């Protein structure tokens, strides 16, 4: 855990607590905490979803899926788990027992790429693709669970990388290999906005906990803050010459008479493994902790030996996890110094943060 600013501010501080968890045999594609923060879910190309007890960093169980799993999501009550299984479709499971509760099969020739619950978990959205052609499909969760006839709402597009419901399910947002962000009505499929945000593929995007903004990660070696209403780019940040693949936004607030939000993001990525030996660039597999208001790099976290595909903060902001091409999940717990104002101690920085928090 390398501290990159404020000199020797933390030279007496202990290292961050880190657990290296090995539950997968192939690259880890996505990791997510449940809403209570006591469980961590990870999925991999090896066809398994692994459930971990976050506090003790111990494996609870493994769920065998039909094929490689590219993405997962967990319902608010932690009673449902959905998976995007490449060759099979979208699976629904009991996350505690591993029981299969339903499966939405993909059309012949298509593969399942991404899935995500709506607000309230009454629907979920799935992304399938064939070559450069993509389909966004919206399913009613109850219909899948009861094995009722499925009549999904289908929207066609091309070269989509991720799809997610926006605030209160008013819009469905999706990113593309061409660097654009779009949003459509989930009822009519009518496109509301489409804006080019990056000069290359958007690898992923993440909404802030309050849904007031989102961040995009791109192959163009930058990440950006975007306004969900207009899809206009508010700020752009350099990822030090490497592909940014995943980002997590801290939900933490520091206590006090006027609680101040921790305006921190974790950003991970790195170049493709096949390019590491053919270029002079470093792999860039380090995770950056950044203040996204002042654009200060606060820390660099090393440990992975391949591109970081997924990052996730626990709901209380005290722990985060990372999943990588190297097959490892790393679970990090911040030291007490992180919960003080020392990390951003200059008066100028504090004035900026306090003013932004008031406006925010």
C-alpha positions as CSV (number, residue, x, y, z in Angstrom):
1,X,0.0,0.0,0.0
2,X,2.0,2.9,-1.2
3,X,1.1,6.5,-0.2
4,X,2.0,8.8,-3.0
5,X,1.2,12.3,-1.7
6,X,1.8,14.4,1.5
7,X,5.3,13.1,1.9
8,X,5.9,11.1,5.1
9,X,2.4,11.8,6.5
10,X,1.8,8.1,7.1
11,X,5.3,6.8,7.5
12,X,4.4,5.3,10.9
13,X,1.1,3.9,9.8
14,X,0.7,0.1,9.4
15,X,0.1,-1.6,6.1
16,X,-3.5,-2.1,4.9
17,X,-4.9,-5.5,5.8
18,X,-5.0,-7.6,2.7
19,X,-6.3,-11.1,2.0
20,X,-5.5,-12.9,-1.2
21,X,-8.4,-15.2,-1.9
22,X,-8.0,-18.1,-4.4
23,X,-11.4,-19.5,-5.3
24,X,-11.1,-19.5,-9.1
25,X,-8.9,-21.2,-11.6
26,X,-9.4,-18.7,-14.4
27,X,-9.7,-14.8,-14.7
28,X,-12.1,-13.1,-12.2
29,X,-14.6,-11.1,-14.2
30,X,-16.8,-9.4,-11.6
31,X,-17.0,-9.0,-7.8
32,X,-19.9,-7.5,-5.8
33,X,-20.7,-7.0,-2.1
34,X,-24.3,-7.6,-1.1
35,X,-26.4,-4.7,0.4
36,X,-25.5,-5.7,4.0
37,X,-21.8,-5.9,3.2
38,X,-21.4,-9.3,5.0
39,X,-21.1,-11.3,1.8
40,X,-18.8,-10.9,-1.3
41,X,-19.7,-12.6,-4.6
42,X,-17.2,-13.3,-7.3
43,X,-17.5,-14.8,-10.8
44,X,-15.0,-16.2,-13.3
45,X,-14.4,-17.7,-16.7
46,X,-14.1,-21.0,-14.8
47,X,-17.9,-21.2,-14.6
48,X,-18.2,-20.7,-10.9
49,X,-19.7,-18.1,-8.6
50,X,-17.9,-18.1,-5.2
51,X,-19.6,-16.7,-2.1
52,X,-17.2,-15.3,0.6
53,X,-17.9,-14.1,4.1
54,X,-16.3,-10.7,4.0
55,X,-15.5,-10.2,7.6
56,X,-13.4,-13.4,7.9
57,X,-12.3,-13.6,4.3
58,X,-13.5,-17.2,4.2
59,X,-15.3,-19.1,1.5
60,X,-19.0,-19.9,2.2
61,X,-19.6,-21.9,-1.0
62,X,-19.3,-22.3,-4.7
63,X,-22.1,-22.3,-7.3
64,X,-21.5,-24.3,-10.4
65,X,-22.9,-22.6,-13.5
66,X,-23.4,-23.9,-17.1
67,X,-20.5,-22.0,-18.6
68,X,-18.1,-19.0,-18.1
69,X,-19.7,-16.3,-16.0
70,X,-19.1,-12.7,-17.2
71,X,-21.2,-10.8,-14.7
72,X,-23.4,-11.1,-11.6
73,X,-25.8,-9.1,-9.5
74,X,-27.4,-9.7,-6.1
75,X,-30.9,-8.5,-5.0
76,X,-31.2,-6.1,-2.1
77,X,-32.5,-8.8,0.2
78,X,-29.6,-11.1,-0.8
79,X,-32.2,-13.8,-1.7
80,X,-31.6,-13.8,-5.5
81,X,-28.4,-14.0,-7.6
82,X,-28.4,-13.5,-11.4
83,X,-25.6,-14.5,-13.7
84,X,-24.7,-14.0,-17.3
85,X,-23.4,-17.4,-18.4
86,X,-21.8,-17.0,-21.8
87,X,-23.1,-20.1,-23.7
88,X,-26.2,-20.7,-21.6
89,X,-28.0,-17.4,-20.8
90,X,-29.1,-15.7,-17.7
91,X,-29.3,-17.9,-14.6
92,X,-31.2,-17.1,-11.4
93,X,-30.0,-18.8,-8.1
94,X,-30.6,-18.9,-4.4
95,X,-27.2,-17.3,-3.4
96,X,-27.1,-19.1,0.0
97,X,-28.0,-22.7,-1.1
98,X,-26.8,-22.5,-4.8
99,X,-30.2,-23.8,-5.9
100,X,-31.0,-23.0,-9.5
101,X,-34.3,-21.1,-9.6
102,X,-34.5,-20.3,-13.3
103,X,-32.7,-19.9,-16.6
104,X,-33.3,-17.6,-19.6
105,X,-31.6,-19.2,-22.5
106,X,-29.8,-17.1,-25.1
107,X,-30.8,-17.3,-28.8
108,X,-28.8,-19.6,-31.0
109,X,-25.5,-18.0,-32.0
110,X,-25.6,-15.4,-29.3
111,X,-23.7,-15.1,-26.0
112,X,-24.7,-13.6,-22.7
113,X,-22.5,-10.7,-21.7
114,X,-24.0,-8.7,-18.8
115,X,-26.9,-8.7,-16.4
116,X,-28.2,-6.4,-13.7
117,X,-31.2,-5.9,-11.5
118,X,-33.5,-2.9,-11.6
119,X,-34.4,-0.8,-8.6
120,X,-36.7,-2.9,-6.5
121,X,-35.4,-6.1,-8.2
122,X,-38.7,-6.6,-10.0
123,X,-36.9,-6.7,-13.4
124,X,-33.4,-7.4,-14.7
125,X,-31.7,-6.4,-17.8
126,X,-29.5,-8.7,-19.9
127,X,-27.1,-8.0,-22.7
128,X,-26.5,-10.6,-25.4
129,X,-24.4,-10.3,-28.5
130,X,-23.5,-12.0,-31.8
131,X,-20.4,-10.5,-33.5
132,X,-20.9,-6.8,-33.4
133,X,-24.7,-7.0,-33.0
134,X,-26.1,-6.5,-29.5
135,X,-29.5,-6.9,-27.9
136,X,-30.7,-5.4,-24.6
137,X,-33.4,-7.6,-23.0
138,X,-35.5,-6.7,-20.0
139,X,-37.2,-9.5,-18.1
140,X,-39.7,-9.6,-15.2
141,X,-38.0,-11.4,-12.3
142,X,-41.2,-13.1,-11.2
143,X,-41.9,-14.5,-14.6
144,X,-38.5,-16.2,-14.7
145,X,-38.9,-17.6,-11.2
146,X,-42.4,-19.0,-11.9
147,X,-41.3,-20.3,-15.3
148,X,-44.0,-18.3,-17.0
149,X,-43.9,-17.4,-20.7
150,X,-41.2,-14.8,-21.2
151,X,-42.1,-11.7,-23.2
152,X,-39.0,-9.6,-22.8
153,X,-38.7,-6.0,-24.1
154,X,-35.9,-6.1,-26.6
155,X,-33.8,-3.2,-27.9
156,X,-31.3,-3.6,-30.7
157,X,-28.0,-1.8,-31.0
158,X,-24.4,-2.6,-31.8
159,X,-21.1,-3.1,-30.0
160,X,-22.5,-2.6,-26.5
161,X,-20.2,-3.3,-23.5
162,X,-22.4,-2.8,-20.5
163,X,-26.1,-2.0,-19.7
164,X,-27.6,-0.7,-16.4
165,X,-30.9,0.8,-15.1
166,X,-30.7,4.4,-14.1
167,X,-32.3,6.2,-11.2
168,X,-35.8,4.8,-10.4
169,X,-35.7,2.8,-13.6
170,X,-36.6,5.8,-15.7
171,X,-33.9,5.0,-18.3
172,X,-31.6,2.2,-19.3
173,X,-28.0,3.3,-19.9
174,X,-25.5,1.5,-22.1
175,X,-21.9,2.0,-23.2
176,X,-20.2,1.0,-26.5
177,X,-17.0,-0.1,-28.1
178,X,-17.1,3.2,-30.0
179,X,-16.7,5.3,-26.8
180,X,-20.3,6.6,-26.6
181,X,-22.9,6.5,-23.7
182,X,-26.6,6.2,-24.5
183,X,-29.8,6.1,-22.6
184,X,-33.2,4.8,-23.7
185,X,-36.7,4.5,-22.3
186,X,-37.2,1.0,-20.8
187,X,-40.9,1.1,-21.9
188,X,-40.7,2.3,-25.5
189,X,-37.0,1.8,-26.4
190,X,-36.9,5.4,-27.7
191,X,-33.4,6.8,-27.5
192,X,-33.2,9.8,-25.3
193,X,-29.5,10.7,-25.6
194,X,-26.3,9.5,-27.2
195,X,-23.0,11.2,-26.6
196,X,-19.5,10.3,-27.5
197,X,-17.5,10.4,-24.2
198,X,-14.2,8.7,-25.1
199,X,-12.0,8.2,-28.1
200,X,-12.0,4.4,-27.7
201,X,-14.1,1.6,-26.2
202,X,-15.8,2.2,-22.8
203,X,-14.9,-0.9,-20.7
204,X,-17.4,-0.2,-17.9
205,X,-19.4,2.5,-16.1
206,X,-20.4,3.0,-12.5
207,X,-23.1,5.1,-10.9
208,X,-22.5,7.1,-7.7
209,X,-24.4,5.8,-4.7
210,X,-26.9,8.7,-5.0
211,X,-27.1,8.3,-8.8
212,X,-26.2,12.0,-9.3
213,X,-23.3,11.2,-11.7
214,X,-21.5,8.2,-13.2
215,X,-18.0,7.3,-14.1
216,X,-16.8,5.7,-17.3
217,X,-13.6,3.7,-17.8
218,X,-12.0,3.5,-21.3
219,X,-9.4,1.9,-23.4
220,X,-8.3,5.4,-24.4
221,X,-6.4,5.4,-21.1
222,X,-8.7,7.9,-19.3
223,X,-11.7,7.7,-17.1
224,X,-14.4,10.4,-16.9
225,X,-17.2,11.8,-14.7
226,X,-20.5,12.1,-16.7
227,X,-23.8,13.8,-16.0
228,X,-26.5,11.1,-16.3
229,X,-29.1,13.7,-17.5
230,X,-27.2,15.1,-20.4
231,X,-24.5,12.4,-20.8
232,X,-22.0,15.3,-21.1
233,X,-18.5,14.7,-19.8
234,X,-17.9,16.8,-16.7
235,X,-14.3,15.9,-16.0
236,X,-11.7,13.7,-17.6
237,X,-8.8,12.0,-15.7
238,X,-5.6,10.4,-17.0
239,X,-4.9,6.8,-16.0
240,X,-1.2,7.1,-16.4
241,X,-0.9,5.6,-19.9
242,X,-2.8,2.4,-19.3
243,X,-6.3,1.1,-20.0
244,X,-8.8,1.9,-17.2
245,X,-11.2,-1.1,-16.8
246,X,-13.0,-0.8,-13.6
247,X,-13.9,1.9,-11.0
248,X,-15.5,1.9,-7.6
249,X,-16.9,5.0,-5.8
250,X,-16.5,5.3,-2.0
251,X,-19.8,5.6,-0.1
252,X,-18.0,6.8,3.1
253,X,-18.8,10.0,5.0
254,X,-16.4,11.3,7.7
255,X,-18.3,12.0,11.0
256,X,-18.6,15.5,12.5
257,X,-21.1,18.3,13.0
258,X,-21.2,18.6,9.2
259,X,-20.4,15.1,7.8
260,X,-18.1,15.4,4.8
261,X,-18.2,12.9,2.0
262,X,-15.1,11.0,1.0
263,X,-14.8,12.0,-2.6
264,X,-12.7,9.0,-3.4
265,X,-12.6,6.5,-6.3
266,X,-10.6,3.3,-6.8
267,X,-9.5,2.8,-10.4
268,X,-8.0,-0.3,-11.8
269,X,-7.1,-1.8,-15.2
270,X,-3.9,-2.3,-17.1
271,X,-2.9,-3.4,-20.6
272,X,-3.9,-6.7,-22.1
273,X,-1.7,-9.5,-20.9
274,X,-0.7,-10.4,-24.4
275,X,0.7,-6.9,-24.9
276,X,2.8,-6.8,-21.8
277,X,5.7,-8.7,-23.4
278,X,5.5,-6.9,-26.7
279,X,5.6,-3.3,-25.5
280,X,7.9,-1.3,-23.3
281,X,5.1,0.0,-21.1
282,X,4.5,-1.3,-17.6
283,X,1.5,-3.6,-17.1
284,X,-0.3,-0.9,-15.1
285,X,-2.0,-3.5,-12.8
286,X,-1.8,-1.2,-9.8
287,X,-5.0,0.2,-8.3
288,X,-5.2,4.0,-7.8
289,X,-7.0,5.7,-4.9
290,X,-7.9,9.2,-6.2
291,X,-9.8,12.2,-4.9
292,X,-12.0,12.9,-7.9
293,X,-12.6,16.6,-6.9
294,X,-9.0,17.7,-6.6
295,X,-7.6,14.9,-8.9
296,X,-5.0,14.0,-6.3
297,X,-3.6,10.5,-6.4
298,X,-3.7,9.5,-2.7
299,X,-2.4,5.9,-2.9
300,X,-1.3,3.1,-5.2
301,X,-2.2,-0.4,-4.2
302,X,-0.1,-3.2,-5.8
303,X,-0.6,-7.0,-5.6
304,X,-2.3,-8.2,-8.8
305,X,-0.3,-9.7,-11.7
306,X,-2.8,-9.1,-14.4
307,X,-5.4,-6.6,-15.5
308,X,-7.9,-5.6,-12.8
309,X,-11.4,-6.3,-14.2
310,X,-13.5,-5.4,-11.2
311,X,-13.5,-3.3,-8.1
312,X,-16.1,-3.0,-5.3
313,X,-16.4,-1.0,-2.1
314,X,-18.3,-2.5,0.8
315,X,-21.5,-0.5,1.7
316,X,-19.8,1.1,4.8
317,X,-16.7,2.1,2.7
318,X,-14.3,0.4,5.1
319,X,-13.4,-2.5,2.8
320,X,-12.9,-3.0,-0.9
321,X,-12.2,-5.9,-3.1
322,X,-10.5,-6.4,-6.5
323,X,-10.7,-9.2,-9.0
324,X,-8.1,-9.8,-11.7
325,X,-7.0,-11.7,-14.8
326,X,-4.6,-13.5,-12.4
327,X,-7.5,-15.4,-10.9
328,X,-7.1,-13.8,-7.5
329,X,-9.6,-11.8,-5.4
330,X,-7.9,-9.4,-3.0
331,X,-9.9,-8.2,0.0
332,X,-8.5,-4.9,1.5
333,X,-9.4,-3.3,4.8
334,X,-8.4,0.3,5.4
335,X,-6.3,1.3,8.5
336,X,-7.8,3.8,11.1
337,X,-5.8,6.6,9.5
338,X,-8.0,6.5,6.5
339,X,-11.0,7.6,8.6
340,X,-9.4,10.9,9.6
341,X,-8.9,14.2,7.8
342,X,-5.1,13.7,7.7
343,X,-5.2,12.1,4.3
344,X,-6.3,15.4,2.8
345,X,-5.0,17.7,5.5
346,X,-4.2,21.0,3.6
347,X,-6.6,23.8,4.4
348,X,-7.1,24.5,0.7
349,X,-8.2,20.9,0.0
350,X,-10.5,20.9,3.0
351,X,-12.2,24.2,1.9
352,X,-12.8,22.7,-1.6
353,X,-14.2,19.5,-0.1
354,X,-16.5,21.2,2.4
355,X,-17.9,23.6,-0.2
356,X,-18.5,20.8,-2.7
357,X,-20.2,18.7,0.0
358,X,-22.5,21.5,0.8
359,X,-23.5,22.0,-2.9
360,X,-23.7,18.2,-3.4
